[in-house]
């Protein structure tokens, strides 16, 4: 089982998205965990589909907003066949158990 864990500090930058695609292509990880996505859950689901991650499991914790400023946000993607138990996911925190 291989992981990519990345504090991406937002997913609006084209360089970040290009680097993410390259990592997925080169490393072909079993699981991907992204922190500081600065995205809401519906935006991460759209991002997941655009990046070719639509056939995998996902847990998303939406970012927080203060006025026009966004912060935080988590996303975990995993390939089919990985058994994941979501113990809980609440504001800015998620606990998962992978088997």
N, C-alpha and C positions, 0 to 999 in steps of 0.2 A: 504494500500500500504506500503510495507516495502523495505528498502534500505540497501545496504552495500556500504559504501564509504571507499576506502582503498588506501593509498599511499603505493604501494607494492614494490617500489624501485627496479624494474626489475623483470622479470618473467623467469629468467634463472635458478634460484635456485630451486632444487627439494623440499626443505622444504617449500618454498613460495607456490609452486604449490599444494603441499599436504595440506597446511593450507587453501588455496583457495577452493579446492575441499570439504574439511570438512565444511567450512563456508556455501557453497552452499547446501550441504546435510543437515546440521543441521538447518539452518535458512530459507531455501527456499525463498529467497527474490524476490520481484517483479522486482526490478531494482538493477543493480550493476554498480558502477562507480569506475574505476581504474585509478589512476594517477601514474606518473613515471614508466610507463610500459617498457620504453626503447626499444620499438618494433616499426617496420614499420607496415603500415596498412595490407599488405599481411600476415605478421607474426601473427598479432592479429586475422585475419580471420581464419588462420590455428589453432591458439590456441583456438579460440571459438569453432571450430568443434571438436577438441580433448577433450575439457572439457564438451561436451554435451550441448553447448549453441547454436547449429546450428538452432534451431527452434525459435529463438528470434530476435528482432530488435537489430541493432548495429550502433553506430557511433564511428569511430576511428579517432584520430588525431595522425599522425605519429610522432615518436620521431625526434629530431634533431641530427645531427652528426657533430662532429669536429674531423677529422682524424679517429682514431679507437675508439674514445670515443662517446658513445651515452648518451643522456639525454632526459628527459621529456617523452612525450607520454601519451595520454589519451584514454580511452575506456569506453563506456557506453553500457550496455546490458539491455534489458527489455523483459519481457514475452509478449506473444501474448495477445491481448486484452487491452494492455496499449496504449493509444493514445499519441504519441509523435510528436511534431512539431519541426523540426530542424530549428531554426531561422537563424543561420549561424555556420559554423565551418571553422576556418582558423588556420594557423600555431600556435600551442600551446594553442588554445582557442576554446571552443565550447559553444554555448548557445542553450539550449533546453527548450521546454515548455511541461510539462507533464500534462495530464488531467486525 
